[in-house]
Amino acid sequence: MSIKVMEWVWNNSSARDGQLLVLLAIADNANHEGRNAFPSIAELCRKSRLSQRGVRYALRGLEEAGCVVTTLQAGPGGCNRYQVVMDPASIAAPPADIAGGQILQDGNLQQEGGQSVTDQVSQIAPVTVLEPTTNPKNISSPIADALADPIRDDVERVCQHLVDRIVANGSKRPKVTDKWRTAARLLMDKDARTEQQVHTAIDWCQADEFWKSNILSMPKLREKYDQLRLSAQRTKSQPADDGKFDRAMQRIHQRLEIAQ
């Protein structure tokens, strides 16, 4: 915990709103130079009072503004390492014995060409450092995959479609959470369902008297997808054939579009 860094953020940072809260949370975990902060996403959520999605957006904004440098999986247990950028020259200034230069009286490092390293670094915008993953098992989880791909248009479309159909059936409008988006992404990526198949499954289950009261979230849709498929096949008295099921649900979807 560094009161010095937190005070610097209060007095000098241009960050506002959620970004300011996340920056203060990182500063609370940093040393007196603003370095070596290893808070988890969960801890940043707790301290900033933001959701995981809000924290990720704030981190992205802080990185783009040059307020924070993130080194992925460089901390204990594979967590990220953060640095609060109090001085842009502190990001990449090398020691004298590596650079082959000499230390000037003002503390800057001068190389043989005459330009100080501080001057050179100040011309380079801060960037997020991406280190290679040494152990993929450390990040192989639905949440980690979602963090790597926070925004997907197809995910947003199927989630909003389910919300609209639930509301059309007279139920309370559900909130699209990170769990919804993760379930939708896994349904399409891991379970190999196309976006059109998911849309059609949503229309079928929300038109069925039994299933429309049982499928009220995207995680539940993914969990019950195969049961929906089998139920639709029984309703149509067709043999278990994925292709016929998909074509039947496609016809339902087309009729719904015409009705709208």
Secondary structure, DSSP 8 states (H G I E B T S, - for coil): --HHHHHHHHHH----HHHHHHHHHHHTTS-TTS--B---HHHHHHHHT--HHHHHHHHHHHHHTTSEEEETT-SGGG--EEEE-SSGGGTT---HHHHT-EE-TTS-EE-TTS-BHHHHHHTS----B----S-GGGT-SHHHHHHHS---HHHHHHHHHHHHHHHHTT-------HHHHHHHHHHHHTS---HHHHHHHHHHHHHSTTGGGT--SHHHHHHTHHHHHHHHHHHHT--S-HHHHHHHHHHHHHHHHHH-
